[in-house]
Amino acid sequence: MNIFVIWLIMVITWNFGYPQASPLEDVIVAVILSLFSNVLRKYLKI
């Protein structure tokens, strides 16, 4: 599965799960999830 799709699903889940989050929190979580996807990419060697 494409790592971008996994990241996108996690970001969408965050946005729908925490609609009261501020834009700054959204950006911070998106960056953290991006870092996680990079680690996942290295782990899966994609």
Buried (B, 14 or more C-beta within 10 A) or exposed (E): EEBEEBBEEBBEEBEEEEEEBEEEEBEEBBEEBBEBBEEBBEEEEE
